[in-house]
Structure formats: C-alpha cells, structure tokens
C-alpha cells in the first residue's frame, strides 16, 4: 500500500468560498472516457460555472470565446452532453445533472473502406468540399 502524504504541505487545498465538485464516479465508472475532448471541455466548464444546484447561464458566445471552440463544436458537444443525460438546457439556462447510473458509450465506427473514408472521414470530406469550390479555399 502506498503511504500518501502531501508533497508540499504548506500548499494543501482548502475550500474557501464557492467551489465545484465532480464525483469520483465520473472517472472510476467510465464517464470521462465516454466523452469527446469538446464534451469534456464544456462539461468541466459548466461544472465550474454552476451554482450549488448545478445551474449556470453563460451565453453561447461567451462559452465559445472562453473555451476557444467553434459554434459547431459547441453545439455538437452540448447536444451530446444532453443526450448522455449529463446536462439539461432550456435555451438560456444550463443545469449540470446528477450522474446517471452508467455512462452512455457511443460506439466508434472505424473507417474500413473507401466508401467509409469518403463519407465519414473529416479530412476527406473537407477535401471534397474544397475541390467542389474550385480548389482555392482552405
């Protein structure tokens, strides 16, 4: 058994004022690994911004600006968090919800054929769009 003691005893964290929390179960039961990078980023932000009932009302553009995410990345991540039962959103107000029993794991679809690459690979789709617009667009 590892004996745990603070590495820097004079810098032990203390709760002063408001604070945020995430259940250990979030990491131990697979919620962390069930989320994409942008889903994690937005979820952690909402946890930090929330009050004791899990409520926060940061605007869409403020969240995108603070987290350096595009509107599309924000919308996809927000919708996924709602579908996975981690947050609720009424168009103005977010609520970070208590964790469900189990995480919702989305199956990763491997790109195994040329057709898969053409239809679902982001780089290939981007290239097809670029070519269709005359090849001079980034």
N, C-alpha and C positions, 0 to 999 in steps of 0.2 A: 504494500500500500504506500502510495506517495504521501509524504507529510507535506501539507500545504501551509506555507506561511508567506505573508506579504513580502514581496521583493523590495518595495520602497514603503516602509511602514508609515512614514510621515505624509504619504500621499494616498491613504486609503479613502475610497469614495464615501461620501456621506450624502444622504438625501436632504437637501435644503430647498425649501420652496416646492414648486411643482416638479413632477418627474413623470417619465414614461416607463412602461414595462411591457415586456413580451414574455409570455410563458415559456419555460424551458421546453415544454412540449412542442413548441414551434420548431425547434432544432431537432429534438430527440425523436419525434414521430414523423418526420419527413416533410413538414410544411415548407421548410427552407428549400429543399431540393425540388419541390413541386412547382416552384415559381421561376419565371424567367428573370433575367437581370433587371429589366424595367419594372416588372411586377414587384420584385423585392425592393427596388429603389422607392417606388411610390408607396408601397405598404409601410416601410420603415418611416418614411416621411410622415405619413398620416398618423402613425402611432406616436411619433414625436410631437406632432402638432395638436393631437387630440386632448380634450379635457378628460375629467375622471369618468365620464360616460362614453368616451370614445368619439366624441363629436368634434369636428373641425370644419371650418368654412373658408379655406384658402381657395382662391379663384383658379380656374383653369390656366389662365395665362401666368399667374404668379407661380403655380406649381411647375409649369413647363420652364419658366425662366430660372427658378431656383435649382431645379434638378438637371437643367440643360438637356431636356428631352423635346423631341418634336411633337406637334399636336397629334400626329398619327401614333407615335409611340405611347403617348399619354393615354389616348383613347383605347388602344388595344390593351394596355396594361390595366387600366381602370376597369374595363369591361370584364377582363379575365378575373380580376380580384372579386368582382361582384358575382360572376358565375361560380367561382370557387367558394363562395359563402364567407369570405373574409371581411368584406366591407359592404355597406349599403350606401346608396347615393340617391338623393332626390332631385338632382339638378342644381342644387345650391349647397347642401349640407352633406358631409360625409359622416358615417359612423363606422368606426372600427368595431367589428363584432367579436364576441367570444369565439374561440376556435371551435370548428366543427369536430366531431369525433375523429374523423380521418381526413387527410388531405385529398384533394381531387388531383389525381395524376393524369396529365394529358399524355397520351402515347405519342412518342416522337415517331414521325413517319420518315423512314430512311429513303433517300433518293437512290433508287436502284436501277432505273432505266433512263434512256434518253428522254422519254416522254415525261418522267418524273422531273428530270432536270429542267426541261423546257417549261413545265407548268408550275413548279413549286420552288425552284432554286432562285433566291432573290437576285443573285448576280446575273443569272441567265435572263430572268425577266427584265431586269434593268437594261441589259444589253439589247434585247429585242425592242424595247421601247425606244432606246437611243437610236437604233438603226431605222426604225419606222419614222422617226422625226428628222431624218436626214443625216444622222451620224455626227452632228456637230454639238450636241447637247451633253452636258455632264450628268 
